[in-house]
Amino acid sequence: MTRGIKIAIVSLSTLLLATLMIGTLLGGNETGEDAYKHFAVFTEVVSRIKSDYVEEPDMKAVTLGALNGLLESIDPYASYLSADQYKQYLKSKETKKANVGLILSRRFGYVGVVSSIPDSPASKASLTTGDVLETINGVATRDMPLAYAEMLLEGEVGTTVDLTVMRVRRGTEAQKVSLIREAVKLPAPMVRSSADGIAVLQVSTLESGKSKQVAAKLAELEKQGIKKLVLDLRHNAFGVTAEGITLANLFLEKGKITYQQGQRMPREDSEADPSKAVWKHAVAVLVNRGTAGGAEIAASALMDNKRAEVVGERTYGDAAVRKAVTMDDGSAVILSTSKYYSANGKAIQDNGVTPSTVVAELEDKSGDDDDDDAPAPAQPAAPAAAEDVQLKKAVELLNKK
């Protein structure tokens, strides 16, 4: 049995327990009697596990697994932290440490990779969307709180963090990867030329203030007489979610950008301010499965307002406001308290953003080991650069305008 199959199997057990409680916690329209039925079923399952399982179970592990499975089912970015873990979490927020440049979420009950910051240690090791971290420094990530996993990846500059990584998309066995922590530098917006006088503006992160840098680049392109632009938001998953609103407004003179709403937060709309629009020419947007957060807000706003063609793959799905809710025993749950919605009313965290023109990324087969027995060529050829089919399609669409 491969590790990939094992991951799928063990995930089902946790999710089974979790789903028994979801109706209770999320079903606001259910009666108290229905809620008690859900808890009765959960209690009976736990009782059967304790009395009939092949060996005496670790009930602490069972409970923790159920809690983490529940949180993952409703919010893959949520975390349950014990009192000690929460104290460590608060302490880590006070000090800036080096890291490896990974953006994480829960996946199959483990810690999964949303994306990695360009030129970071994780990016240089080719860790990418869909990879699963089985262990961090020898500690299994199964049922590990997401926030705690992020803390384990941090440390002093120059120190090493050892990972066991499942390359799920390639179907290979787990690999050991060692990364050296560093002060990750966030990349500035980068402009590169394409054919037919079309500029490509790559925006890889959306930390606070990044939109000002983008606006400056757009002003430079305007002076150069550029009239068509490809805004590349692929693998953009790091930053401040609300920065996506500011980015979208650079291209929108009118229309709804997004709205934010939660169970205890009234709806708050974000409308385009015409005075903040700086690019009024043609634009296409590139996204992929590693696009998340603020980049998703910007892409959905430009697509829903018919301002731009969005080209690529369905995005990851992460646009929410999160906060820590403390428990009586000092533990805490970090979870989404409100979500961002597209102008068309879809929760981005739940649906991602499906492009107006879907184009799958070409898979990089350079690291595959399926043909280990194949004879090597007499003279190894230099690897050919993979064609950027998504960019090619975006350029094609702009040339029709």
C-alpha positions as CSV (number, residue, x, y, z in Angstrom):
1,M,0.0,0.0,0.0
2,T,1.5,3.4,-1.0
3,R,1.7,6.2,1.5
4,G,-0.7,8.2,-0.7
5,I,-3.4,5.5,-0.2
6,K,-2.7,5.4,3.5
7,I,-3.2,9.1,3.8
8,A,-6.6,8.8,2.1
9,I,-7.7,5.9,4.3
10,V,-6.7,7.5,7.7
11,S,-8.3,10.7,6.6
12,L,-11.7,9.0,6.3
13,S,-11.7,7.9,9.9
14,T,-11.2,11.4,11.2
15,L,-13.6,13.0,8.8
16,L,-16.3,10.4,9.7
17,L,-16.2,11.5,13.4
18,A,-16.0,15.2,12.3
19,T,-19.1,15.1,10.0
20,L,-21.2,13.7,12.8
21,M,-20.8,17.1,14.6
22,I,-20.9,19.4,11.6
23,G,-24.7,19.6,11.5
24,T,-24.8,20.6,15.1
25,L,-22.3,23.4,14.8
26,L,-23.3,24.7,11.4
27,G,-27.0,23.9,11.3
28,G,-28.4,27.0,12.8
29,N,-31.9,26.0,11.7
30,E,-31.9,22.7,13.5
31,T,-33.9,22.3,16.7
32,G,-32.3,21.5,20.0
33,E,-33.6,18.0,19.8
34,D,-31.8,17.5,16.4
35,A,-28.6,18.8,17.9
36,Y,-28.8,16.4,20.7
37,K,-29.3,13.5,18.2
38,H,-26.0,14.4,16.5
39,F,-24.1,14.5,19.8
40,A,-25.8,11.2,20.8
41,V,-24.5,9.5,17.7
42,F,-21.0,11.0,18.3
43,T,-21.0,9.8,21.9
44,E,-22.0,6.3,20.8
45,V,-19.3,6.1,18.2
46,V,-16.7,7.1,20.7
47,S,-18.0,4.6,23.2
48,R,-17.9,1.8,20.6
49,I,-14.3,2.7,19.7
50,K,-13.3,2.5,23.4
51,S,-15.1,-0.8,24.0
52,D,-14.8,-2.7,20.7
53,Y,-11.6,-1.5,19.0
54,V,-8.9,-4.1,18.6
55,E,-6.8,-2.5,21.3
56,E,-7.3,0.1,24.0
57,P,-7.4,3.4,22.1
58,D,-5.6,6.6,23.1
59,M,-8.8,8.6,23.7
60,K,-6.8,11.9,23.8
61,A,-5.7,11.1,20.2
62,V,-9.2,10.1,19.2
63,T,-10.6,13.4,20.5
64,L,-7.9,15.5,19.0
65,G,-8.4,13.7,15.7
66,A,-12.1,14.4,15.8
67,L,-11.5,18.1,16.6
68,N,-9.0,18.6,13.8
69,G,-11.1,16.6,11.4
70,L,-14.1,18.9,12.2
71,L,-12.0,22.0,11.7
72,E,-10.5,20.8,8.4
73,S,-14.0,19.9,7.1
74,I,-15.3,23.4,7.6
75,D,-12.1,25.5,7.3
76,P,-8.8,24.0,6.0
77,Y,-6.9,27.0,7.5
78,A,-8.3,26.5,11.1
79,S,-6.3,25.3,14.0
80,Y,-7.0,24.0,17.5
81,L,-4.1,24.8,19.9
82,S,-3.8,23.5,23.4
83,A,-3.1,25.9,26.2
84,D,0.7,25.4,25.9
85,Q,0.7,25.6,22.1
86,Y,-1.4,28.8,22.2
87,K,1.1,30.4,24.6
88,Q,3.9,29.4,22.2
89,Y,1.9,30.8,19.3
90,L,1.4,34.2,21.0
91,K,5.1,34.3,21.8
92,S,6.1,33.5,18.3
93,K,3.9,36.3,17.0
94,E,5.9,38.8,19.0
95,T,9.3,37.9,17.4
96,K,10.1,37.8,13.8
97,K,12.0,34.7,12.8
98,A,13.5,33.2,9.7
99,N,11.4,30.7,7.7
100,V,11.3,28.7,4.6
101,G,8.6,30.5,2.6
102,L,5.8,28.0,2.7
103,I,2.1,28.9,2.7
104,L,0.1,26.0,4.3
105,S,-3.4,24.6,4.8
106,R,-4.8,21.3,6.0
107,R,-5.0,18.5,3.5
108,F,-6.0,14.8,4.0
109,G,-5.6,15.3,7.7
110,Y,-2.0,16.4,7.2
111,V,-0.3,19.7,6.5
112,G,-0.5,20.6,2.8
113,V,1.3,23.2,0.7
114,V,-0.8,26.0,-0.8
115,S,2.2,27.6,-2.5
116,S,5.7,28.8,-1.8
117,I,7.2,32.3,-2.0
118,P,9.4,32.7,-5.1
119,D,13.2,32.4,-4.5
120,S,12.5,31.1,-0.9
121,P,14.2,27.9,0.3
122,A,10.9,26.0,-0.3
123,S,10.6,27.3,-3.8
124,K,14.2,26.4,-4.6
125,A,13.4,22.9,-3.4
126,S,10.4,22.8,-5.8
127,L,7.8,22.5,-3.1
128,T,4.6,23.5,-4.7
129,T,0.8,23.4,-4.5
130,G,-0.6,20.0,-3.6
131,D,2.5,18.6,-1.8
132,V,1.8,17.2,1.6
133,L,4.2,17.5,4.6
134,E,4.2,14.2,6.4
135,T,6.7,15.2,9.1
136,I,8.5,18.4,10.2
137,N,11.7,17.7,12.1
138,G,10.6,14.1,12.7
139,V,7.2,15.1,14.1
140,A,4.2,13.7,12.2
141,T,1.8,16.4,11.0
142,R,-1.2,14.1,11.2
143,D,-3.7,16.1,13.4
144,M,-1.1,18.8,13.9
145,P,-2.6,22.2,14.3
146,L,-1.8,24.3,11.2
147,A,-0.6,27.3,13.3
148,Y,1.8,24.9,15.2
149,A,3.2,23.6,11.9
150,E,3.9,27.1,10.9
151,M,5.8,27.7,14.1
152,L,7.9,24.6,13.6
153,L,9.0,25.9,10.2
154,E,10.3,29.1,11.8
155,G,13.7,29.5,13.5
156,E,17.0,31.2,13.5
157,V,18.7,32.2,10.2
158,G,20.9,29.4,8.9
159,T,19.3,26.6,10.9
160,T,17.9,23.5,9.1
161,V,14.4,22.1,9.1
162,D,13.9,18.5,7.9
163,L,10.7,17.6,6.1
164,T,9.2,14.4,4.7
165,V,7.2,15.4,1.7
166,M,4.5,13.5,-0.3
167,R,4.5,14.7,-4.0
168,V,0.8,13.8,-4.3
169,R,0.4,15.1,-7.9
170,R,3.3,12.9,-9.0
171,G,2.2,9.8,-7.0
172,T,5.7,9.2,-5.7
173,E,6.7,7.9,-2.3
174,A,7.6,10.4,0.4
175,Q,10.9,12.2,0.0
176,K,13.2,13.7,2.6
177,V,13.9,17.4,2.1
178,S,16.1,19.6,4.2
179,L,15.7,23.4,4.0
180,I,17.8,26.1,5.5
181,R,15.8,28.9,7.1
182,E,16.5,32.4,5.9
183,A,15.0,35.9,6.1
184,V,12.7,35.4,3.1
185,K,12.7,38.5,0.8
186,L,9.4,39.3,-0.8
187,P,9.7,39.8,-4.5
188,A,8.9,43.2,-6.1
189,P,6.4,43.3,-9.1
190,M,8.3,42.3,-12.2
191,V,7.6,43.4,-15.8
192,R,8.7,41.4,-18.8
193,S,7.8,42.0,-22.4
194,S,5.8,39.6,-24.5
195,A,5.0,39.6,-28.2
196,D,3.0,42.3,-30.0
197,G,3.8,45.0,-27.5
198,I,2.1,43.3,-24.6
199,A,3.6,43.6,-21.2
200,V,3.5,40.9,-18.5
201,L,3.4,42.1,-14.9
202,Q,4.1,39.4,-12.4
203,V,2.8,40.0,-8.9
204,S,3.9,37.1,-6.6
205,T,2.8,38.4,-3.2
206,L,0.3,40.9,-1.8
207,E,1.7,42.1,1.5
208,S,0.6,45.6,2.7
209,G,1.7,48.3,0.3
210,K,2.3,46.0,-2.7
211,S,-0.4,47.6,-4.7
212,K,1.5,50.9,-4.6
213,Q,4.4,49.2,-6.2
214,V,2.1,47.8,-8.9
215,A,0.6,51.2,-9.5
216,A,4.1,52.6,-10.1
217,K,4.9,49.8,-12.6
218,L,1.6,50.5,-14.4
219,A,2.5,54.2,-14.7
220,E,5.9,53.3,-16.2
221,L,4.1,51.1,-18.8
222,E,1.7,53.9,-19.6
223,K,4.6,56.2,-20.3
224,Q,6.1,53.6,-22.6
225,G,3.0,53.5,-24.7
226,I,2.0,50.0,-23.7
227,K,-1.8,49.4,-24.2
228,K,-2.2,45.7,-23.4
229,L,-1.2,43.9,-20.1
230,V,-1.2,40.4,-18.7
231,L,-1.4,40.5,-14.9
232,D,0.3,37.3,-13.7
233,L,-1.1,36.2,-10.3
234,R,-0.1,32.6,-10.5
235,H,1.2,31.1,-7.2
236,N,0.3,34.4,-5.4
237,A,-0.8,33.1,-2.1
238,F,1.0,35.2,0.5
239,G,0.1,38.6,2.0
240,V,-2.8,40.5,3.3
241,T,-6.1,39.4,1.9
242,A,-7.6,42.9,1.8
243,E,-4.7,44.1,-0.4
244,G,-6.5,42.3,-3.2
245,I,-9.2,44.9,-3.0
246,T,-6.7,47.7,-3.5
247,L,-5.1,45.8,-6.4
248,A,-8.4,45.3,-8.2
249,N,-9.3,49.0,-7.8
250,L,-6.2,49.9,-9.9
251,F,-8.0,48.4,-12.9
252,L,-11.7,49.2,-12.0
253,E,-13.4,52.6,-12.3
254,K,-16.8,51.2,-11.1
255,G,-18.5,48.1,-9.8
256,K,-18.4,45.9,-6.8
257,I,-15.0,44.4,-6.0
258,T,-16.1,42.1,-3.2
259,Y,-18.1,41.9,0.0
260,Q,-17.3,40.5,3.4
261,Q,-19.7,38.8,5.7
262,G,-19.8,36.4,8.7
263,Q,-22.2,34.9,11.2
264,R,-21.6,37.8,13.6
265,M,-20.4,40.3,11.1
266,P,-22.9,42.2,8.9
267,R,-22.2,42.4,5.2
268,E,-19.6,45.0,4.2
269,D,-19.4,45.9,0.5
270,S,-16.2,47.1,-1.2
271,E,-17.0,49.3,-4.3
272,A,-14.5,50.5,-6.8
273,D,-13.3,54.1,-6.4
274,P,-12.8,55.7,-9.8
275,S,-10.1,58.0,-8.5
276,K,-7.9,55.0,-7.7
277,A,-8.1,53.4,-11.1
278,V,-4.7,53.8,-12.9
279,W,-4.9,51.3,-15.8
280,K,-7.7,51.8,-18.3
281,H,-6.4,49.7,-21.1
282,A,-6.9,46.0,-22.0
283,V,-5.9,43.5,-19.4
284,A,-5.9,39.7,-18.9
285,V,-5.2,37.9,-15.6
286,L,-3.4,34.6,-15.1
287,V,-4.2,32.4,-12.2
288,N,-3.5,28.8,-11.2
289,R,-4.1,26.3,-8.4
290,G,-1.5,28.2,-6.3
291,T,-3.4,31.5,-6.4
292,A,-5.0,32.3,-3.1
293,G,-6.2,35.1,-0.8
294,G,-6.0,38.6,-2.0
295,A,-5.0,37.6,-5.5
296,E,-8.3,35.6,-5.7
297,I,-10.3,38.7,-4.7
298,A,-8.6,40.8,-7.5
299,A,-9.0,38.1,-10.1
300,S,-12.7,37.5,-9.3
301,A,-13.5,41.2,-9.3
302,L,-11.9,41.8,-12.7
303,M,-13.7,38.8,-14.1
304,D,-17.1,39.4,-12.6
305,N,-17.1,43.1,-13.7
306,K,-16.1,41.9,-17.2
307,R,-13.0,44.0,-17.0
308,A,-10.6,41.2,-17.9
309,E,-10.4,37.7,-19.1
310,V,-9.1,35.4,-16.4
311,V,-7.0,32.6,-17.8
312,G,-5.6,29.4,-16.1
313,E,-6.8,27.0,-13.5
314,R,-9.3,27.1,-10.7
315,T,-7.6,28.9,-7.8
316,Y,-6.9,27.4,-4.3
317,G,-9.7,29.0,-2.3
318,D,-8.7,31.2,0.6
319,A,-10.2,34.6,1.3
320,A,-11.3,35.1,4.9
321,V,-10.7,37.0,8.1
322,R,-9.4,34.7,10.9
323,K,-9.0,35.2,14.6
324,A,-8.2,33.2,17.7
325,V,-11.2,32.3,19.9
326,T,-9.9,31.3,23.4
327,M,-11.4,28.6,25.5
328,D,-11.8,28.4,29.3
329,D,-8.8,26.1,29.7
330,G,-6.5,28.4,27.9
331,S,-6.6,26.6,24.6
332,A,-7.8,28.4,21.4
333,V,-9.4,27.8,18.1
334,I,-8.1,29.9,15.2
335,L,-10.8,30.0,12.5
336,S,-12.5,32.1,9.9
337,T,-15.0,34.5,11.3
338,S,-16.0,36.1,8.0
339,K,-15.5,35.3,4.4
340,Y,-14.9,37.4,1.2
341,Y,-17.4,36.9,-1.6
342,S,-17.0,37.5,-5.3
343,A,-19.1,40.3,-6.8
344,N,-21.4,37.5,-8.1
345,G,-22.0,36.3,-4.6
346,K,-19.8,33.2,-4.3
347,A,-17.7,32.6,-1.2
348,I,-14.1,32.5,-2.5
349,Q,-12.8,30.2,0.3
350,D,-15.5,27.6,-0.6
351,N,-15.4,27.9,-4.4
352,G,-12.1,29.4,-5.4
353,V,-12.2,31.3,-8.7
354,T,-12.9,29.4,-11.9
355,P,-11.3,31.3,-14.8
356,S,-13.4,32.6,-17.7
357,T,-10.9,30.7,-19.9
358,V,-9.7,27.4,-18.4
359,V,-6.2,26.4,-19.4
360,A,-4.4,23.7,-17.5
361,E,-0.7,24.1,-16.6
362,L,1.7,21.8,-18.3
363,E,3.0,19.3,-15.8
364,D,6.7,19.3,-15.1
365,K,7.8,15.7,-15.6
366,S,11.5,16.4,-15.0
367,G,11.4,15.0,-11.4
368,D,9.4,11.9,-12.2
369,D,11.0,8.5,-11.6
370,D,8.5,6.3,-13.4
371,D,11.0,5.3,-16.1
372,D,13.9,4.3,-13.9
373,D,14.7,1.3,-16.1
374,A,14.7,3.2,-19.3
375,P,18.2,3.4,-21.0
376,A,19.9,6.8,-20.6
377,P,20.7,8.7,-23.8
378,A,24.3,8.6,-25.0
379,Q,24.5,12.4,-24.7
380,P,22.0,13.9,-22.3
381,A,20.2,16.8,-23.9
382,A,19.6,20.1,-22.1
383,P,16.0,20.2,-20.7
384,A,13.7,22.1,-23.0
385,A,11.8,25.0,-21.4
386,A,8.2,24.1,-21.0
387,E,5.8,26.2,-23.1
388,D,3.7,28.6,-21.0
389,V,0.4,27.7,-22.5
390,Q,-1.5,29.9,-20.1
391,L,0.4,33.0,-21.0
392,K,0.2,32.1,-24.7
393,K,-3.6,31.9,-24.4
394,A,-3.8,35.3,-22.5
395,V,-1.8,37.0,-25.2
396,E,-4.0,35.5,-27.9
397,L,-7.1,36.9,-26.2
398,L,-5.6,40.3,-25.8
399,N,-4.6,40.4,-29.5
400,K,-8.3,39.9,-30.4
401,K,-9.2,43.2,-28.6
